[in-house]
Amino acid sequence: ALPWCHSHRPDNFRKVVALACHRMQGSVTFDRLATTLEEISNESDLLGKITNAVTDTGSNFVKAF
């Protein structure tokens, strides 16, 4: 899982950073993906602050939300 953070600042400068890079071995099921993204959100103090997610429309990612 490689979540990204996009931030729009008042000066219209967009900042993009990678929050984490976690290797997921085995099946990447929706429940494992959701758990991993929640852990990353907690570690980054972003739980409840995330408003959007961009995906590859994979069924496992769609089910996680």
PDBQT receptor file of N, H, CA, C and O in Angstrom, charges set to zero:
ATOM      1  N   ALA A   1       0.859  -1.177   0.000  1.00  0.00    +0.000 N 
ATOM      2  CA  ALA A   1       0.000   0.000   0.000  1.00  0.00    +0.000 C 
ATOM      3  C   ALA A   1       0.894   1.225   0.000  1.00  0.00    +0.000 C 
ATOM      4  O   ALA A   1       1.836   1.317   0.787  1.00  0.00    +0.000 OA
ATOM      5  N   LEU A   2       0.602   2.151  -0.870  1.00  0.00    +0.000 N 
ATOM      6  H   LEU A   2      -0.163   2.076  -1.510  1.00  0.00    +0.000 HD
ATOM      7  CA  LEU A   2       1.392   3.379  -0.954  1.00  0.00    +0.000 C 
ATOM      8  C   LEU A   2       0.451   4.575  -0.980  1.00  0.00    +0.000 C 
ATOM      9  O   LEU A   2       0.146   5.107  -2.047  1.00  0.00    +0.000 OA
ATOM     10  N   PRO A   3      -0.007   4.997   0.187  1.00  0.00    +0.000 N 
ATOM     11  CA  PRO A   3      -0.912   6.147   0.226  1.00  0.00    +0.000 C 
ATOM     12  C   PRO A   3      -0.171   7.457   0.020  1.00  0.00    +0.000 C 
ATOM     13  O   PRO A   3       0.985   7.607   0.416  1.00  0.00    +0.000 OA
ATOM     14  N   TRP A   4      -0.855   8.394  -0.603  1.00  0.00    +0.000 N 
ATOM     15  H   TRP A   4      -1.794   8.272  -0.925  1.00  0.00    +0.000 HD
ATOM     16  CA  TRP A   4      -0.303   9.715  -0.882  1.00  0.00    +0.000 C 
ATOM     17  C   TRP A   4      -1.133  10.773  -0.193  1.00  0.00    +0.000 C 
ATOM     18  O   TRP A   4      -2.316  10.568   0.081  1.00  0.00    +0.000 OA
ATOM     19  N   CYS A   5      -0.522  11.884   0.083  1.00  0.00    +0.000 N 
ATOM     20  H   CYS A   5       0.439  12.050  -0.140  1.00  0.00    +0.000 HD
ATOM     21  CA  CYS A   5      -1.217  13.009   0.696  1.00  0.00    +0.000 C 
ATOM     22  C   CYS A   5      -1.097  14.209  -0.230  1.00  0.00    +0.000 C 
ATOM     23  O   CYS A   5       0.008  14.624  -0.580  1.00  0.00    +0.000 OA
ATOM     24  N   HIS A   6      -2.234  14.765  -0.624  1.00  0.00    +0.000 N 
ATOM     25  H   HIS A   6      -3.132  14.429  -0.340  1.00  0.00    +0.000 HD
ATOM     26  CA  HIS A   6      -2.268  15.978  -1.438  1.00  0.00    +0.000 C 
ATOM     27  C   HIS A   6      -2.746  17.119  -0.561  1.00  0.00    +0.000 C 
ATOM     28  O   HIS A   6      -3.745  16.982   0.146  1.00  0.00    +0.000 OA
ATOM     29  N   SER A   7      -2.063  18.217  -0.598  1.00  0.00    +0.000 N 
ATOM     30  H   SER A   7      -1.252  18.329  -1.172  1.00  0.00    +0.000 HD
ATOM     31  CA  SER A   7      -2.440  19.368   0.212  1.00  0.00    +0.000 C 
ATOM     32  C   SER A   7      -2.521  20.600  -0.675  1.00  0.00    +0.000 C 
ATOM     33  O   SER A   7      -1.561  20.940  -1.366  1.00  0.00    +0.000 OA
ATOM     34  N   HIS A   8      -3.662  21.261  -0.654  1.00  0.00    +0.000 N 
ATOM     35  H   HIS A   8      -4.442  20.984  -0.093  1.00  0.00    +0.000 HD
ATOM     36  CA  HIS A   8      -3.801  22.530  -1.373  1.00  0.00    +0.000 C 
ATOM     37  C   HIS A   8      -3.596  23.657  -0.376  1.00  0.00    +0.000 C 
ATOM     38  O   HIS A   8      -4.331  23.779   0.604  1.00  0.00    +0.000 OA
ATOM     39  N   ARG A   9      -2.601  24.468  -0.635  1.00  0.00    +0.000 N 
ATOM     40  H   ARG A   9      -2.005  24.369  -1.431  1.00  0.00    +0.000 HD
ATOM     41  CA  ARG A   9      -2.302  25.584   0.256  1.00  0.00    +0.000 C 
ATOM     42  C   ARG A   9      -2.979  26.844  -0.251  1.00  0.00    +0.000 C 
ATOM     43  O   ARG A   9      -3.411  26.895  -1.402  1.00  0.00    +0.000 OA
ATOM     44  N   PRO A  10      -3.078  27.866   0.596  1.00  0.00    +0.000 N 
ATOM     45  CA  PRO A  10      -3.722  29.121   0.179  1.00  0.00    +0.000 C 
ATOM     46  C   PRO A  10      -3.085  29.765  -1.051  1.00  0.00    +0.000 C 
ATOM     47  O   PRO A  10      -3.769  30.459  -1.803  1.00  0.00    +0.000 OA
ATOM     48  N   ASP A  11      -1.785  29.547  -1.268  1.00  0.00    +0.000 N 
ATOM     49  H   ASP A  11      -1.229  28.984  -0.657  1.00  0.00    +0.000 HD
ATOM     50  CA  ASP A  11      -1.122  30.150  -2.430  1.00  0.00    +0.000 C 
ATOM     51  C   ASP A  11      -1.271  29.287  -3.687  1.00  0.00    +0.000 C 
ATOM     52  O   ASP A  11      -0.561  29.488  -4.672  1.00  0.00    +0.000 OA
ATOM     53  N   ASN A  12      -2.211  28.314  -3.645  1.00  0.00    +0.000 N 
ATOM     54  H   ASN A  12      -2.788  28.151  -2.845  1.00  0.00    +0.000 HD
ATOM     55  CA  ASN A  12      -2.506  27.403  -4.754  1.00  0.00    +0.000 C 
ATOM     56  C   ASN A  12      -1.349  26.483  -5.111  1.00  0.00    +0.000 C 
ATOM     57  O   ASN A  12      -1.327  25.915  -6.203  1.00  0.00    +0.000 OA
ATOM     58  N   PHE A  13      -0.399  26.329  -4.217  1.00  0.00    +0.000 N 
ATOM     59  H   PHE A  13      -0.417  26.790  -3.330  1.00  0.00    +0.000 HD
ATOM     60  CA  PHE A  13       0.703  25.396  -4.417  1.00  0.00    +0.000 C 
ATOM     61  C   PHE A  13       0.253  24.031  -3.923  1.00  0.00    +0.000 C 
ATOM     62  O   PHE A  13      -0.179  23.897  -2.777  1.00  0.00    +0.000 OA
ATOM     63  N   ARG A  14       0.348  23.024  -4.767  1.00  0.00    +0.000 N 
ATOM     64  H   ARG A  14       0.699  23.132  -5.697  1.00  0.00    +0.000 HD
ATOM     65  CA  ARG A  14      -0.058  21.679  -4.383  1.00  0.00    +0.000 C 
ATOM     66  C   ARG A  14       1.158  20.908  -3.880  1.00  0.00    +0.000 C 
ATOM     67  O   ARG A  14       2.194  20.860  -4.544  1.00  0.00    +0.000 OA
ATOM     68  N   LYS A  15       1.025  20.321  -2.731  1.00  0.00    +0.000 N 
ATOM     69  H   LYS A  15       0.183  20.359  -2.191  1.00  0.00    +0.000 HD
ATOM     70  CA  LYS A  15       2.099  19.529  -2.146  1.00  0.00    +0.000 C 
ATOM     71  C   LYS A  15       1.642  18.076  -2.095  1.00  0.00    +0.000 C 
ATOM     72  O   LYS A  15       0.557  17.776  -1.598  1.00  0.00    +0.000 OA
ATOM     73  N   VAL A  16       2.471  17.183  -2.609  1.00  0.00    +0.000 N 
ATOM     74  H   VAL A  16       3.353  17.427  -3.013  1.00  0.00    +0.000 HD
ATOM     75  CA  VAL A  16       2.156  15.763  -2.627  1.00  0.00    +0.000 C 
ATOM     76  C   VAL A  16       3.283  15.018  -1.936  1.00  0.00    +0.000 C 
ATOM     77  O   VAL A  16       4.453  15.195  -2.276  1.00  0.00    +0.000 OA
ATOM     78  N   VAL A  17       2.934  14.190  -0.970  1.00  0.00    +0.000 N 
ATOM     79  H   VAL A  17       1.984  14.047  -0.694  1.00  0.00    +0.000 HD
ATOM     80  CA  VAL A  17       3.939  13.405  -0.260  1.00  0.00    +0.000 C 
ATOM     81  C   VAL A  17       3.440  11.976  -0.092  1.00  0.00    +0.000 C 
ATOM     82  O   VAL A  17       2.236  11.737   0.000  1.00  0.00    +0.000 OA
ATOM     83  N   ALA A  18       4.366  11.034  -0.052  1.00  0.00    +0.000 N 
ATOM     84  H   ALA A  18       5.344  11.227  -0.127  1.00  0.00    +0.000 HD
ATOM     85  CA  ALA A  18       4.019   9.647   0.264  1.00  0.00    +0.000 C 
ATOM     86  C   ALA A  18       3.974   9.519   1.779  1.00  0.00    +0.000 C 
ATOM     87  O   ALA A  18       4.915   9.918   2.464  1.00  0.00    +0.000 OA
ATOM     88  N   LEU A  19       2.896   8.969   2.301  1.00  0.00    +0.000 N 
ATOM     89  H   LEU A  19       2.132   8.644   1.744  1.00  0.00    +0.000 HD
ATOM     90  CA  LEU A  19       2.764   8.809   3.747  1.00  0.00    +0.000 C 
ATOM     91  C   LEU A  19       3.486   7.573   4.251  1.00  0.00    +0.000 C 
ATOM     92  O   LEU A  19       4.038   7.574   5.351  1.00  0.00    +0.000 OA
ATOM     93  N   ALA A  20       3.482   6.521   3.448  1.00  0.00    +0.000 N 
ATOM     94  H   ALA A  20       3.034   6.520   2.555  1.00  0.00    +0.000 HD
ATOM     95  CA  ALA A  20       4.086   5.263   3.886  1.00  0.00    +0.000 C 
ATOM     96  C   ALA A  20       4.252   4.350   2.683  1.00  0.00    +0.000 C 
ATOM     97  O   ALA A  20       3.646   4.563   1.633  1.00  0.00    +0.000 OA
ATOM     98  N   CYS A  21       5.067   3.348   2.850  1.00  0.00    +0.000 N 
ATOM     99  H   CYS A  21       5.559   3.175   3.703  1.00  0.00    +0.000 HD
ATOM    100  CA  CYS A  21       5.224   2.319   1.833  1.00  0.00    +0.000 C 
ATOM    101  C   CYS A  21       5.266   0.983   2.560  1.00  0.00    +0.000 C 
ATOM    102  O   CYS A  21       6.267   0.641   3.190  1.00  0.00    +0.000 OA
ATOM    103  N   HIS A  22       4.180   0.233   2.472  1.00  0.00    +0.000 N 
ATOM    104  H   HIS A  22       3.367   0.510   1.960  1.00  0.00    +0.000 HD
ATOM    105  CA  HIS A  22       4.072  -1.045   3.166  1.00  0.00    +0.000 C 
ATOM    106  C   HIS A  22       3.958  -2.168   2.149  1.00  0.00    +0.000 C 
ATOM    107  O   HIS A  22       3.122  -2.109   1.247  1.00  0.00    +0.000 OA
ATOM    108  N   ARG A  23       4.787  -3.182   2.286  1.00  0.00    +0.000 N 
ATOM    109  H   ARG A  23       5.466  -3.231   3.018  1.00  0.00    +0.000 HD
ATOM    110  CA  ARG A  23       4.676  -4.354   1.433  1.00  0.00    +0.000 C 
ATOM    111  C   ARG A  23       3.629  -5.274   2.034  1.00  0.00    +0.000 C 
ATOM    112  O   ARG A  23       3.692  -5.614   3.215  1.00  0.00    +0.000 OA
ATOM    113  N   MET A  24       2.677  -5.671   1.225  1.00  0.00    +0.000 N 
ATOM    114  H   MET A  24       2.626  -5.394   0.265  1.00  0.00    +0.000 HD
ATOM    115  CA  MET A  24       1.628  -6.572   1.680  1.00  0.00    +0.000 C 
ATOM    116  C   MET A  24       1.833  -7.915   0.992  1.00  0.00    +0.000 C 
ATOM    117  O   MET A  24       1.614  -8.044  -0.212  1.00  0.00    +0.000 OA
ATOM    118  N   GLN A  25       2.249  -8.898   1.751  1.00  0.00    +0.000 N 
ATOM    119  H   GLN A  25       2.427  -8.793   2.729  1.00  0.00    +0.000 HD
ATOM    120  CA  GLN A  25       2.461 -10.230   1.196  1.00  0.00    +0.000 C 
ATOM    121  C   GLN A  25       1.168 -11.025   1.274  1.00  0.00    +0.000 C 
ATOM    122  O   GLN A  25       0.337 -10.802   2.154  1.00  0.00    +0.000 OA
ATOM    123  N   GLY A  26       1.012 -11.950   0.347  1.00  0.00    +0.000 N 
ATOM    124  H   GLY A  26       1.687 -12.131  -0.368  1.00  0.00    +0.000 HD
ATOM    125  CA  GLY A  26      -0.201 -12.757   0.322  1.00  0.00    +0.000 C 
ATOM    126  C   GLY A  26      -1.315 -12.020  -0.404  1.00  0.00    +0.000 C 
ATOM    127  O   GLY A  26      -1.074 -11.064  -1.142  1.00  0.00    +0.000 OA
ATOM    128  N   SER A  27      -2.520 -12.475  -0.184  1.00  0.00    +0.000 N 
ATOM    129  H   SER A  27      -2.716 -13.251   0.415  1.00  0.00    +0.000 HD
ATOM    130  CA  SER A  27      -3.683 -11.876  -0.842  1.00  0.00    +0.000 C 
ATOM    131  C   SER A  27      -3.961 -10.485  -0.289  1.00  0.00    +0.000 C 
ATOM    132  O   SER A  27      -4.009 -10.282   0.924  1.00  0.00    +0.000 OA
ATOM    133  N   VAL A  28      -4.140  -9.544  -1.188  1.00  0.00    +0.000 N 
ATOM    134  H   VAL A  28      -4.100  -9.709  -2.174  1.00  0.00    +0.000 HD
ATOM    135  CA  VAL A  28      -4.478  -8.183  -0.776  1.00  0.00    +0.000 C 
ATOM    136  C   VAL A  28      -6.001  -8.078  -0.823  1.00  0.00    +0.000 C 
ATOM    137  O   VAL A  28      -6.577  -7.590  -1.795  1.00  0.00    +0.000 OA
ATOM    138  N   THR A  29      -6.631  -8.544   0.243  1.00  0.00    +0.000 N 
ATOM    139  H   THR A  29      -6.162  -8.941   1.032  1.00  0.00    +0.000 HD
ATOM    140  CA  THR A  29      -8.083  -8.528   0.326  1.00  0.00    +0.000 C 
ATOM    141  C   THR A  29      -8.555  -7.177   0.833  1.00  0.00    +0.000 C 
ATOM    142  O   THR A  29      -7.773  -6.393   1.371  1.00  0.00    +0.000 OA
ATOM    143  N   PHE A  30      -9.842  -6.917   0.656  1.00  0.00    +0.000 N 
ATOM    144  H   PHE A  30     -10.477  -7.554   0.219  1.00  0.00    +0.000 HD
ATOM    145  CA  PHE A  30     -10.365  -5.610   1.056  1.00  0.00    +0.000 C 
ATOM    146  C   PHE A  30     -10.202  -5.369   2.543  1.00  0.00    +0.000 C 
ATOM    147  O   PHE A  30      -9.938  -4.239   2.953  1.00  0.00    +0.000 OA
ATOM    148  N   ASP A  31     -10.354  -6.408   3.369  1.00  0.00    +0.000 N 
ATOM    149  H   ASP A  31     -10.568  -7.326   3.036  1.00  0.00    +0.000 HD
ATOM    150  CA  ASP A  31     -10.229  -6.193   4.816  1.00  0.00    +0.000 C 
ATOM    151  C   ASP A  31      -8.790  -5.913   5.224  1.00  0.00    +0.000 C 
ATOM    152  O   ASP A  31      -8.552  -5.096   6.113  1.00  0.00    +0.000 OA
ATOM    153  N   ARG A  32      -7.826  -6.576   4.593  1.00  0.00    +0.000 N 
ATOM    154  H   ARG A  32      -8.019  -7.240   3.871  1.00  0.00    +0.000 HD
ATOM    155  CA  ARG A  32      -6.410  -6.303   4.891  1.00  0.00    +0.000 C 
ATOM    156  C   ARG A  32      -6.020  -4.916   4.407  1.00  0.00    +0.000 C 
ATOM    157  O   ARG A  32      -5.275  -4.205   5.081  1.00  0.00    +0.000 OA
ATOM    158  N   LEU A  33      -6.520  -4.533   3.241  1.00  0.00    +0.000 N 
ATOM    159  H   LEU A  33      -7.125  -5.110   2.694  1.00  0.00    +0.000 HD
ATOM    160  CA  LEU A  33      -6.220  -3.213   2.696  1.00  0.00    +0.000 C 
ATOM    161  C   LEU A  33      -6.821  -2.121   3.574  1.00  0.00    +0.000 C 
ATOM    162  O   LEU A  33      -6.155  -1.128   3.869  1.00  0.00    +0.000 OA
ATOM    163  N   ALA A  34      -8.063  -2.295   3.991  1.00  0.00    +0.000 N 
ATOM    164  H   ALA A  34      -8.603  -3.101   3.751  1.00  0.00    +0.000 HD
ATOM    165  CA  ALA A  34      -8.717  -1.304   4.856  1.00  0.00    +0.000 C 
ATOM    166  C   ALA A  34      -7.976  -1.171   6.177  1.00  0.00    +0.000 C 
ATOM    167  O   ALA A  34      -7.778  -0.061   6.670  1.00  0.00    +0.000 OA
ATOM    168  N   THR A  35      -7.563  -2.301   6.758  1.00  0.00    +0.000 N 
ATOM    169  H   THR A  35      -7.724  -3.204   6.358  1.00  0.00    +0.000 HD
ATOM    170  CA  THR A  35      -6.830  -2.274   8.025  1.00  0.00    +0.000 C 
ATOM    171  C   THR A  35      -5.500  -1.549   7.863  1.00  0.00    +0.000 C 
ATOM    172  O   THR A  35      -5.130  -0.736   8.710  1.00  0.00    +0.000 OA
ATOM    173  N   THR A  36      -4.779  -1.837   6.780  1.00  0.00    +0.000 N 
ATOM    174  H   THR A  36      -5.080  -2.497   6.092  1.00  0.00    +0.000 HD
ATOM    175  CA  THR A  36      -3.487  -1.194   6.532  1.00  0.00    +0.000 C 
ATOM    176  C   THR A  36      -3.651   0.313   6.352  1.00  0.00    +0.000 C 
ATOM    177  O   THR A  36      -2.879   1.091   6.912  1.00  0.00    +0.000 OA
ATOM    178  N   LEU A  37      -4.647   0.727   5.578  1.00  0.00    +0.000 N 
ATOM    179  H   LEU A  37      -5.274   0.095   5.123  1.00  0.00    +0.000 HD
ATOM    180  CA  LEU A  37      -4.874   2.160   5.371  1.00  0.00    +0.000 C 
ATOM    181  C   LEU A  37      -5.283   2.855   6.662  1.00  0.00    +0.000 C 
ATOM    182  O   LEU A  37      -4.893   3.997   6.905  1.00  0.00    +0.000 OA
ATOM    183  N   GLU A  38      -6.067   2.172   7.492  1.00  0.00    +0.000 N 
ATOM    184  H   GLU A  38      -6.384   1.244   7.295  1.00  0.00    +0.000 HD
ATOM    185  CA  GLU A  38      -6.450   2.755   8.784  1.00  0.00    +0.000 C 
ATOM    186  C   GLU A  38      -5.236   2.904   9.695  1.00  0.00    +0.000 C 
ATOM    187  O   GLU A  38      -5.096   3.916  10.382  1.00  0.00    +0.000 OA
ATOM    188  N   GLU A  39      -4.352   1.896   9.705  1.00  0.00    +0.000 N 
ATOM    189  H   GLU A  39      -4.465   1.074   9.147  1.00  0.00    +0.000 HD
ATOM    190  CA  GLU A  39      -3.136   1.980  10.517  1.00  0.00    +0.000 C 
ATOM    191  C   GLU A  39      -2.260   3.144  10.065  1.00  0.00    +0.000 C 
ATOM    192  O   GLU A  39      -1.725   3.879  10.895  1.00  0.00    +0.000 OA
ATOM    193  N   ILE A  40      -2.113   3.311   8.758  1.00  0.00    +0.000 N 
ATOM    194  H   ILE A  40      -2.547   2.714   8.084  1.00  0.00    +0.000 HD
ATOM    195  CA  ILE A  40      -1.309   4.413   8.232  1.00  0.00    +0.000 C 
ATOM    196  C   ILE A  40      -1.944   5.750   8.601  1.00  0.00    +0.000 C 
ATOM    197  O   ILE A  40      -1.239   6.696   8.952  1.00  0.00    +0.000 OA
ATOM    198  N   SER A  41      -3.270   5.831   8.523  1.00  0.00    +0.000 N 
ATOM    199  H   SER A  41      -3.842   5.062   8.238  1.00  0.00    +0.000 HD
ATOM    200  CA  SER A  41      -3.978   7.061   8.907  1.00  0.00    +0.000 C 
ATOM    201  C   SER A  41      -3.756   7.380  10.374  1.00  0.00    +0.000 C 
ATOM    202  O   SER A  41      -3.550   8.539  10.735  1.00  0.00    +0.000 OA
ATOM    203  N   ASN A  42      -3.798   6.356  11.225  1.00  0.00    +0.000 N 
ATOM    204  H   ASN A  42      -3.966   5.415  10.931  1.00  0.00    +0.000 HD
ATOM    205  CA  ASN A  42      -3.553   6.560  12.659  1.00  0.00    +0.000 C 
ATOM    206  C   ASN A  42      -2.125   7.024  12.912  1.00  0.00    +0.000 C 
ATOM    207  O   ASN A  42      -1.900   7.965  13.673  1.00  0.00    +0.000 OA
ATOM    208  N   GLU A  43      -1.155   6.361  12.271  1.00  0.00    +0.000 N 
ATOM    209  H   GLU A  43      -1.337   5.596  11.653  1.00  0.00    +0.000 HD
ATOM    210  CA  GLU A  43       0.254   6.708  12.462  1.00  0.00    +0.000 C 
ATOM    211  C   GLU A  43       0.537   8.140  12.005  1.00  0.00    +0.000 C 
ATOM    212  O   GLU A  43       1.395   8.817  12.572  1.00  0.00    +0.000 OA
ATOM    213  N   SER A  44      -0.179   8.596  10.989  1.00  0.00    +0.000 N 
ATOM    214  H   SER A  44      -0.876   8.047  10.528  1.00  0.00    +0.000 HD
ATOM    215  CA  SER A  44       0.039   9.928  10.423  1.00  0.00    +0.000 C 
ATOM    216  C   SER A  44      -0.878  10.976  11.039  1.00  0.00    +0.000 C 
ATOM    217  O   SER A  44      -0.882  12.127  10.602  1.00  0.00    +0.000 OA
ATOM    218  N   ASP A  45      -1.650  10.594  12.042  1.00  0.00    +0.000 N 
ATOM    219  H   ASP A  45      -1.647   9.659  12.397  1.00  0.00    +0.000 HD
ATOM    220  CA  ASP A  45      -2.619  11.482  12.704  1.00  0.00    +0.000 C 
ATOM    221  C   ASP A  45      -3.603  12.079  11.695  1.00  0.00    +0.000 C 
ATOM    222  O   ASP A  45      -3.930  13.265  11.755  1.00  0.00    +0.000 OA
ATOM    223  N   LEU A  46      -4.067  11.237  10.767  1.00  0.00    +0.000 N 
ATOM    224  H   LEU A  46      -3.801  10.274  10.719  1.00  0.00    +0.000 HD
ATOM    225  CA  LEU A  46      -4.995  11.694   9.740  1.00  0.00    +0.000 C 
ATOM    226  C   LEU A  46      -6.353  11.006   9.806  1.00  0.00    +0.000 C 
ATOM    227  O   LEU A  46      -7.213  11.269   8.966  1.00  0.00    +0.000 OA
ATOM    228  N   LEU A  47      -6.559  10.141  10.775  1.00  0.00    +0.000 N 
ATOM    229  H   LEU A  47      -5.860   9.928  11.457  1.00  0.00    +0.000 HD
ATOM    230  CA  LEU A  47      -7.828   9.427  10.875  1.00  0.00    +0.000 C 
ATOM    231  C   LEU A  47      -8.962  10.432  11.050  1.00  0.00    +0.000 C 
ATOM    232  O   LEU A  47      -8.921  11.271  11.951  1.00  0.00    +0.000 OA
ATOM    233  N   GLY A  48      -9.958  10.347  10.202  1.00  0.00    +0.000 N 
ATOM    234  H   GLY A  48      -9.991   9.665   9.471  1.00  0.00    +0.000 HD
ATOM    235  CA  GLY A  48     -11.082  11.267  10.240  1.00  0.00    +0.000 C 
ATOM    236  C   GLY A  48     -10.864  12.548   9.452  1.00  0.00    +0.000 C 
ATOM    237  O   GLY A  48     -11.775  13.368   9.340  1.00  0.00    +0.000 OA
ATOM    238  N   LYS A  49      -9.652  12.732   8.898  1.00  0.00    +0.000 N 
ATOM    239  H   LYS A  49      -8.912  12.066   8.988  1.00  0.00    +0.000 HD
ATOM    240  CA  LYS A  49      -9.343  13.947   8.144  1.00  0.00    +0.000 C 
ATOM    241  C   LYS A  49      -9.264  13.696   6.641  1.00  0.00    +0.000 C 
ATOM    242  O   LYS A  49      -9.205  14.645   5.858  1.00  0.00    +0.000 OA
ATOM    243  N   ILE A  50      -9.262  12.441   6.236  1.00  0.00    +0.000 N 
ATOM    244  H   ILE A  50      -9.309  11.670   6.872  1.00  0.00    +0.000 HD
ATOM    245  CA  ILE A  50      -9.141  12.089   4.825  1.00  0.00    +0.000 C 
ATOM    246  C   ILE A  50     -10.507  12.231   4.167  1.00  0.00    +0.000 C 
ATOM    247  O   ILE A  50     -11.495  11.675   4.647  1.00  0.00    +0.000 OA
ATOM    248  N   THR A  51     -10.560  12.977   3.069  1.00  0.00    +0.000 N 
ATOM    249  H   THR A  51      -9.757  13.429   2.679  1.00  0.00    +0.000 HD
ATOM    250  CA  THR A  51     -11.834  13.224   2.400  1.00  0.00    +0.000 C 
ATOM    251  C   THR A  51     -11.957  12.521   1.058  1.00  0.00    +0.000 C 
ATOM    252  O   THR A  51     -13.073  12.314   0.582  1.00  0.00    +0.000 OA
ATOM    253  N   ASN A  52     -10.840  12.145   0.430  1.00  0.00    +0.000 N 
ATOM    254  H   ASN A  52      -9.934  12.313   0.817  1.00  0.00    +0.000 HD
ATOM    255  CA  ASN A  52     -10.869  11.520  -0.892  1.00  0.00    +0.000 C 
ATOM    256  C   ASN A  52      -9.805  10.441  -0.983  1.00  0.00    +0.000 C 
ATOM    257  O   ASN A  52      -8.809  10.461  -0.260  1.00  0.00    +0.000 OA
ATOM    258  N   ALA A  53     -10.036   9.506  -1.878  1.00  0.00    +0.000 N 
ATOM    259  H   ALA A  53     -10.845   9.490  -2.466  1.00  0.00    +0.000 HD
ATOM    260  CA  ALA A  53      -9.028   8.493  -2.180  1.00  0.00    +0.000 C 
ATOM    261  C   ALA A  53      -9.068   8.226  -3.677  1.00  0.00    +0.000 C 
ATOM    262  O   ALA A  53     -10.146   8.089  -4.256  1.00  0.00    +0.000 OA
ATOM    263  N   VAL A  54      -7.913   8.151  -4.300  1.00  0.00    +0.000 N 
ATOM    264  H   VAL A  54      -7.038   8.262  -3.830  1.00  0.00    +0.000 HD
ATOM    265  CA  VAL A  54      -7.812   7.841  -5.718  1.00  0.00    +0.000 C 
ATOM    266  C   VAL A  54      -7.323   6.409  -5.823  1.00  0.00    +0.000 C 
ATOM    267  O   VAL A  54      -6.346   6.027  -5.179  1.00  0.00    +0.000 OA
ATOM    268  N   THR A  55      -8.007   5.619  -6.640  1.00  0.00    +0.000 N 
ATOM    269  H   THR A  55      -8.801   5.930  -7.163  1.00  0.00    +0.000 HD
ATOM    270  CA  THR A  55      -7.677   4.200  -6.737  1.00  0.00    +0.000 C 
ATOM    271  C   THR A  55      -7.509   3.785  -8.190  1.00  0.00    +0.000 C 
ATOM    272  O   THR A  55      -7.740   4.568  -9.111  1.00  0.00    +0.000 OA
ATOM    273  N   ASP A  56      -7.105   2.545  -8.367  1.00  0.00    +0.000 N 
ATOM    274  H   ASP A  56      -6.918   1.909  -7.618  1.00  0.00    +0.000 HD
ATOM    275  CA  ASP A  56      -7.059   1.955  -9.702  1.00  0.00    +0.000 C 
ATOM    276  C   ASP A  56      -8.366   1.217  -9.994  1.00  0.00    +0.000 C 
ATOM    277  O   ASP A  56      -8.430   0.441 -10.948  1.00  0.00    +0.000 OA
ATOM    278  N   THR A  57      -9.380   1.439  -9.215  1.00  0.00    +0.000 N 
ATOM    279  H   THR A  57      -9.328   2.069  -8.441  1.00  0.00    +0.000 HD
ATOM    280  CA  THR A  57     -10.704   0.813  -9.280  1.00  0.00    +0.000 C 
ATOM    281  C   THR A  57     -10.658  -0.703  -9.132  1.00  0.00    +0.000 C 
ATOM    282  O   THR A  57     -11.565  -1.404  -9.581  1.00  0.00    +0.000 OA
ATOM    283  N   GLY A  58      -9.603  -1.203  -8.502  1.00  0.00    +0.000 N 
ATOM    284  H   GLY A  58      -8.867  -0.634  -8.137  1.00  0.00    +0.000 HD
ATOM    285  CA  GLY A  58      -9.548  -2.625  -8.204  1.00  0.00    +0.000 C 
ATOM    286  C   GLY A  58     -10.660  -2.984  -7.232  1.00  0.00    +0.000 C 
ATOM    287  O   GLY A  58     -10.972  -2.212  -6.325  1.00  0.00    +0.000 OA
ATOM    288  N   SER A  59     -11.252  -4.147  -7.420  1.00  0.00    +0.000 N 
ATOM    289  H   SER A  59     -10.998  -4.773  -8.156  1.00  0.00    +0.000 HD
ATOM    290  CA  SER A  59     -12.401  -4.526  -6.591  1.00  0.00    +0.000 C 
ATOM    291  C   SER A  59     -12.049  -4.578  -5.110  1.00  0.00    +0.000 C 
ATOM    292  O   SER A  59     -12.894  -4.271  -4.268  1.00  0.00    +0.000 OA
ATOM    293  N   ASN A  60     -10.808  -4.965  -4.772  1.00  0.00    +0.000 N 
ATOM    294  H   ASN A  60     -10.122  -5.214  -5.455  1.00  0.00    +0.000 HD
ATOM    295  CA  ASN A  60     -10.424  -5.022  -3.360  1.00  0.00    +0.000 C 
ATOM    296  C   ASN A  60     -10.373  -3.632  -2.738  1.00  0.00    +0.000 C 
ATOM    297  O   ASN A  60     -10.735  -3.463  -1.573  1.00  0.00    +0.000 OA
ATOM    298  N   PHE A  61      -9.935  -2.648  -3.489  1.00  0.00    +0.000 N 
ATOM    299  H   PHE A  61      -9.642  -2.785  -4.435  1.00  0.00    +0.000 HD
ATOM    300  CA  PHE A  61      -9.874  -1.284  -2.966  1.00  0.00    +0.000 C 
ATOM    301  C   PHE A  61     -11.275  -0.694  -2.854  1.00  0.00    +0.000 C 
ATOM    302  O   PHE A  61     -11.586  -0.016  -1.874  1.00  0.00    +0.000 OA
ATOM    303  N   VAL A  62     -12.114  -0.944  -3.838  1.00  0.00    +0.000 N 
ATOM    304  H   VAL A  62     -11.862  -1.495  -4.634  1.00  0.00    +0.000 HD
ATOM    305  CA  VAL A  62     -13.489  -0.434  -3.817  1.00  0.00    +0.000 C 
ATOM    306  C   VAL A  62     -14.229  -0.983  -2.609  1.00  0.00    +0.000 C 
ATOM    307  O   VAL A  62     -14.958  -0.240  -1.952  1.00  0.00    +0.000 OA
ATOM    308  N   LYS A  63     -14.063  -2.265  -2.297  1.00  0.00    +0.000 N 
ATOM    309  H   LYS A  63     -13.471  -2.869  -2.831  1.00  0.00    +0.000 HD
ATOM    310  CA  LYS A  63     -14.735  -2.877  -1.146  1.00  0.00    +0.000 C 
ATOM    311  C   LYS A  63     -14.226  -2.315   0.175  1.00  0.00    +0.000 C 
ATOM    312  O   LYS A  63     -14.960  -2.300   1.163  1.00  0.00    +0.000 OA
ATOM    313  N   ALA A  64     -12.977  -1.853   0.205  1.00  0.00    +0.000 N 
ATOM    314  H   ALA A  64     -12.381  -1.866  -0.598  1.00  0.00    +0.000 HD
ATOM    315  CA  ALA A  64     -12.405  -1.327   1.447  1.00  0.00    +0.000 C 
ATOM    316  C   ALA A  64     -13.098  -0.043   1.874  1.00  0.00    +0.000 C 
ATOM    317  O   ALA A  64     -13.034   0.333   3.044  1.00  0.00    +0.000 OA
ATOM    318  N   PHE A  65     -13.757   0.632   0.944  1.00  0.00    +0.000 N 
ATOM    319  H   PHE A  65     -13.809   0.326  -0.007  1.00  0.00    +0.000 HD
ATOM    320  CA  PHE A  65     -14.455   1.868   1.258  1.00  0.00    +0.000 C 
ATOM    321  C   PHE A  65     -15.933   1.671   1.106  1.00  0.00    +0.000 C 
ATOM    322  O   PHE A  65     -16.706   2.603   1.327  1.00  0.00    +0.000 OA
TER     323      PHE A  65
